[in-house]
Amino acid sequence: IDQVLYQEAGEYRCVSPNKETLRRLDTLRNSLTVNLTITGRPMVFPTNKSITAVYGQPLTLTIEFCANPAYNKVFWIARDKVVRPGNSEDGIIAYDITNSTTNCHQAVLFLTKVTNSDIGEYSFLVRSPNGISEGAFMVNMTYASGYIVQTASGCNSATLNVDVVHLLLLIFTCCY
């Protein structure tokens, strides 16, 4: 079997397409099952995803990963900091790992309130004895409608636009 996924692990048995053969092999078939175990380097889903967050709102990044043999290290890289599951730092919470299935798990990173400093890449890394894998989120940001953004000078963008218009009118009336 080639190119199997961790999610395909489980119990399998042979089923004959012929009813006559099926009756003869019924007892044998019921006693013979195959347990398929998937091993390999960890796999991460999604491997790369772009998300647009709303300024001032919370954001949840969820990633699924599978590992057999079991993972021995997982962590997030957020704002150039390493955040381990069960820890939090500066408005970023990395929740504890949860199980989806036997070898598959979920990791969640929660941003309590998205700001300009949250724009960028968030990476998740998982390591097992068979290798390492990475998943990445690229976080972009938008503003809710009607939201006024404060600039570095403390003026809002509407005031700046009016000042530019006044300046242009002054230049045109004085110079032309």
Buried (B, 14 or more C-beta within 10 A) or exposed (E): EEEEEBBEBEEEEEEEEEEEEEEEBEEEBEEEEEEEEBEBBBBBBEEEBEEEBEBEEEBEBBBBBBBBEEBEEBBBBBBEEEBEBEBEEEBBBBBEBEEEEBBBBBBBBBBEEBEEEBBEEBBBBBBBEBEEBBBBBEBEBEEEEEEEEEEEEEEEEEEEEEEEEEEEEEEEEEEE
